[in-house]
Amino acid sequence: MSTPNSDNEIGPISPIGPISPPIPRAGAAGPEPELRRLLRDPTPNVRALAARLVAKLDLACLRPALEELRGDPDAVVREQAAWALARLAPRGGRPGAVVRTHGGYASLKAYQTLEIVCDGTVVFCRRFIPPASRTRDQMEQAARSGKQNVVEASAAAGTSTKSELKLMGVARASLEELLEDYKDYLRQHGLVLWSKTDPRALAIRKLAYAEHRSYSTYRSYFEAGDAEVAANTAICLINQAAYLLDRLIKQLDQAFVEQGGVTERLDRARKARRAAQEK
């Protein structure tokens, strides 16, 4: 099915009566959490309408949820998801804008996972690594660096794609350093590094789909589990965060190639204005 290019080409969606709850408007807390829930609503028409609203609000942080809807069993939902994805700018903000929309890092799954990694690492270090150990400080700093660099990248996104890419790369490198620290701990203490197919690892990985996921979702693994359980839980979370960051970096690369940095966008805007004035 072809992807429509404008609102007029979308075509009507069959009415199903009133939708409850109503699609939210943007407020102080932002519409992302409620829209994320509506994109998973059991009613196809609700999912389709939510996809359209994501595009209207240009919420790039919900791109992964729209990607999932491209495989939806309902044809109308698939069509609306494809239309919404085509309409979204690569990183939010309308195409052609000189200063892009930025912020909203708290809605990113990558940031949410990094926050859990940071909190879990602090608990792990306090439980299992001596206070005077240099490794303890290094692990806590690497965990914090991963999270904080995503925050800084989000702040830089409005005016510098290059800076945003660089900071995301620093966050990714910090995760790699932290991952090696956990693996070293397991090896040096004669503990087992769980494989991806280990039932215990699979159970932890499935928690990524839990509603309202936070550190509390994994609290028992870090605070009640032994060192092997806590370290392997952190490793599962780090691998998930790394995957999500890699996807973000790929989107940024694509946006930079397609639209350039702020200097190039300014140059295009000036040329367009001059051309309009000469007409």
C-alpha positions as CSV (number, residue, x, y, z in Angstrom):
1,M,0.0,0.0,0.0
2,S,1.4,3.4,-1.0
3,T,2.3,5.9,1.7
4,P,0.2,9.0,1.5
5,N,2.0,12.4,1.3
6,S,-0.5,14.8,2.7
7,D,-3.4,14.9,5.1
8,N,-5.8,15.1,2.2
9,E,-4.6,11.8,0.8
10,I,-4.9,9.8,4.0
11,G,-8.5,9.1,3.5
12,P,-11.1,8.6,6.2
13,I,-10.8,6.1,9.0
14,S,-13.9,4.1,9.7
15,P,-15.7,5.6,12.7
16,I,-16.0,3.3,15.7
17,G,-17.8,5.7,18.1
18,P,-16.2,7.7,20.9
19,I,-12.6,6.9,22.0
20,S,-12.0,6.5,25.7
21,P,-9.8,7.8,27.0
22,P,-9.4,10.8,24.7
23,I,-6.1,11.5,22.9
24,P,-4.3,13.9,25.2
25,R,-3.1,17.4,24.4
26,A,0.4,18.5,25.0
27,G,0.8,19.7,28.6
28,A,3.5,20.3,31.1
29,A,4.3,16.6,31.4
30,G,4.1,16.1,27.6
31,P,1.8,13.7,25.6
32,E,4.4,11.0,25.0
33,P,3.5,8.5,27.8
34,E,-0.2,8.5,26.9
35,L,0.4,8.3,23.2
36,R,2.8,5.4,23.7
37,R,0.0,3.6,25.5
38,L,-2.6,4.5,22.8
39,L,-0.2,3.1,20.1
40,R,-0.6,-0.3,21.8
41,D,-4.4,0.0,22.3
42,P,-6.3,-3.2,21.4
43,T,-8.7,-1.2,19.1
44,P,-7.1,-0.7,15.6
45,N,-8.7,2.6,15.0
46,V,-7.3,4.0,18.2
47,R,-3.8,2.9,17.2
48,A,-4.2,4.5,13.8
49,L,-5.4,7.8,15.2
50,A,-2.6,7.8,17.7
51,A,-0.1,7.3,14.9
52,R,-1.5,10.3,13.1
53,L,-1.2,12.5,16.2
54,V,2.4,11.4,16.7
55,A,3.2,12.8,13.2
56,K,1.1,16.0,13.9
57,L,3.1,16.7,17.0
58,D,6.4,15.5,15.4
59,L,7.3,13.3,18.3
60,A,10.5,11.7,17.0
61,C,11.0,9.9,20.4
62,L,8.0,7.7,19.4
63,R,9.6,6.6,16.1
64,P,10.4,3.1,17.5
65,A,6.7,2.6,18.5
66,L,5.6,3.6,15.0
67,E,8.1,1.2,13.5
68,E,6.5,-1.6,15.4
69,L,3.1,-0.7,14.0
70,R,4.4,-1.3,10.4
71,G,3.9,-4.9,11.2
72,D,0.5,-4.4,12.7
73,P,-2.2,-7.0,11.7
74,D,-4.6,-4.2,10.7
75,A,-4.0,-2.7,7.2
76,V,-5.2,0.8,8.2
77,V,-2.9,0.9,11.2
78,R,0.0,-0.1,9.0
79,E,-0.9,2.6,6.5
80,Q,-1.1,5.3,9.1
81,A,2.2,4.2,10.7
82,A,3.9,4.4,7.4
83,W,2.4,7.8,6.7
84,A,3.5,9.1,10.2
85,L,7.0,7.8,9.8
86,A,7.3,9.5,6.4
87,R,6.1,12.8,8.0
88,L,8.4,12.7,11.0
89,A,11.6,14.7,10.7
90,P,14.7,12.5,11.5
91,R,15.2,14.0,14.9
92,G,12.0,16.0,15.5
93,G,11.3,19.5,14.3
94,R,9.8,20.2,10.9
95,P,12.0,19.5,7.8
96,G,13.7,22.7,6.8
97,A,13.8,24.2,10.3
98,V,17.0,26.0,11.1
99,V,16.9,25.2,14.8
100,R,15.5,21.8,15.5
101,T,13.2,20.8,18.3
102,H,15.3,19.4,21.2
103,G,14.9,18.2,24.7
104,G,12.6,15.4,25.6
105,Y,15.4,13.0,26.5
106,A,13.4,11.6,29.5
107,S,11.0,10.0,26.9
108,L,13.8,8.1,25.2
109,K,14.0,4.4,26.0
110,A,17.8,4.7,25.8
111,Y,17.8,7.3,28.5
112,Q,15.4,5.4,30.7
113,T,17.5,2.3,30.5
114,L,20.7,4.3,31.2
115,E,19.1,5.7,34.3
116,I,18.4,2.2,35.6
117,V,22.0,1.2,34.8
118,C,23.3,4.2,36.7
119,D,21.1,3.5,39.8
120,G,21.8,-0.2,39.7
121,T,25.6,0.4,39.4
122,V,25.6,2.6,42.5
123,V,23.9,-0.1,44.5
124,F,26.2,-2.8,43.1
125,C,29.3,-0.9,44.0
126,R,28.1,-0.2,47.5
127,R,27.3,-3.8,48.1
128,F,30.2,-5.6,46.5
129,I,33.2,-3.2,45.9
130,P,35.3,-1.8,48.7
131,P,34.9,2.0,49.3
132,A,38.6,2.6,48.7
133,S,38.7,0.8,45.5
134,R,39.5,2.8,42.4
135,T,37.3,0.5,40.4
136,R,34.3,1.6,42.4
137,D,34.8,5.2,41.4
138,Q,35.4,4.3,37.8
139,M,32.2,2.2,37.5
140,E,30.1,4.9,39.1
141,Q,31.5,7.6,36.9
142,A,31.1,5.5,33.7
143,A,27.5,4.8,34.6
144,R,26.8,8.4,35.3
145,S,28.6,9.5,32.1
146,G,26.4,7.3,30.0
147,K,23.3,8.9,31.3
148,Q,24.5,12.5,31.5
149,N,25.9,12.6,28.0
150,V,22.5,11.8,26.6
151,V,21.1,14.7,28.6
152,E,23.8,17.0,27.2
153,A,23.3,15.6,23.7
154,S,19.6,16.4,23.9
155,A,20.3,20.0,24.9
156,A,22.8,20.4,22.0
157,A,20.4,18.9,19.5
158,G,18.7,22.3,18.7
159,T,21.8,23.9,17.3
160,S,24.5,21.4,16.6
161,T,23.9,17.9,15.2
162,K,27.7,17.4,15.3
163,S,27.8,18.0,19.1
164,E,24.8,15.8,19.6
165,L,26.5,13.0,17.7
166,K,29.7,13.5,19.6
167,L,28.0,13.3,23.0
168,M,26.0,10.3,22.1
169,G,29.2,8.6,21.1
170,V,30.7,9.5,24.5
171,A,27.7,7.9,26.2
172,R,28.1,4.8,24.0
173,A,31.9,4.6,24.9
174,S,31.1,4.9,28.6
175,L,28.7,2.0,28.4
176,E,31.4,-0.1,26.8
177,E,33.8,0.7,29.6
178,L,31.2,-0.2,32.2
179,L,30.4,-3.4,30.5
180,E,34.0,-4.5,30.6
181,D,34.2,-3.6,34.3
182,Y,31.3,-5.9,35.1
183,K,32.7,-8.7,33.0
184,D,36.1,-8.3,34.7
185,Y,34.4,-8.5,38.1
186,L,32.7,-11.8,37.2
187,R,35.9,-13.3,35.8
188,Q,38.1,-12.2,38.7
189,H,35.7,-13.5,41.3
190,G,35.1,-16.9,39.6
191,L,31.5,-16.1,38.8
192,V,29.5,-17.1,35.7
193,L,28.8,-14.7,32.8
194,W,25.3,-15.7,31.6
195,S,24.8,-16.4,28.0
196,K,22.0,-14.6,26.0
197,T,20.0,-17.8,26.0
198,D,20.3,-18.5,29.7
199,P,16.8,-18.6,31.2
200,R,17.8,-16.1,33.9
201,A,19.1,-13.6,31.3
202,L,16.0,-14.1,29.2
203,A,13.8,-13.3,32.2
204,I,15.6,-10.1,32.8
205,R,15.6,-9.1,29.1
206,K,11.8,-9.5,29.0
207,L,11.4,-6.9,31.7
208,A,12.2,-4.3,29.1
209,Y,8.6,-4.6,28.0
210,A,7.2,-4.0,31.5
211,E,4.8,-1.1,31.9
212,H,6.2,1.9,33.7
213,R,9.7,0.3,33.8
214,S,12.1,1.9,36.3
215,Y,14.8,0.9,38.7
216,S,12.1,-0.6,40.9
217,T,11.4,-3.2,38.2
218,Y,15.0,-4.6,38.8
219,R,15.4,-3.6,42.5
220,S,15.3,-7.2,43.8
221,Y,18.1,-8.3,41.4
222,F,20.4,-5.5,42.5
223,E,19.5,-5.3,46.2
224,A,18.6,-8.9,47.1
225,G,20.5,-11.0,44.6
226,D,24.1,-12.1,45.0
227,A,27.0,-10.5,43.1
228,E,26.6,-12.9,40.1
229,V,22.9,-12.0,39.7
230,A,23.4,-8.3,40.2
231,A,26.3,-8.1,37.7
232,N,24.5,-10.1,35.1
233,T,21.4,-8.0,35.5
234,A,23.5,-4.9,34.9
235,I,25.1,-6.5,31.8
236,C,21.7,-7.3,30.3
237,L,20.6,-3.7,30.8
238,I,23.9,-2.3,29.4
239,N,23.5,-4.4,26.3
240,Q,19.9,-3.1,25.8
241,A,21.0,0.5,26.4
242,A,23.8,0.1,23.9
243,Y,21.4,-1.3,21.2
244,L,19.1,1.7,21.7
245,L,21.9,4.2,21.6
246,D,23.2,2.6,18.4
247,R,19.8,3.1,16.8
248,L,19.8,6.8,18.0
249,I,23.2,7.4,16.6
250,K,22.2,5.8,13.2
251,Q,19.2,8.2,13.1
252,L,21.5,11.2,13.8
253,D,23.9,10.1,11.1
254,Q,21.0,9.9,8.6
255,A,19.7,13.3,9.7
256,F,23.1,14.9,9.3
257,V,23.6,13.4,5.8
258,E,20.1,14.4,4.6
259,Q,19.8,17.9,6.2
260,G,23.3,18.9,7.3
261,G,24.2,20.9,10.3
262,V,22.9,24.3,11.5
263,T,25.3,26.2,9.2
264,E,24.0,24.5,6.1
265,R,20.4,24.9,7.2
266,L,21.0,28.6,7.8
267,D,22.6,28.9,4.3
268,R,19.6,27.2,2.7
269,A,17.2,29.4,4.6
270,R,19.0,32.6,3.5
271,K,19.0,31.5,-0.1
272,A,15.3,30.6,0.0
273,R,14.5,34.0,1.5
274,R,16.5,35.8,-1.2
275,A,14.8,33.8,-3.9
276,A,11.4,34.7,-2.4
277,Q,12.3,38.4,-2.3
278,E,13.4,38.5,-5.9
279,K,10.1,37.1,-7.1
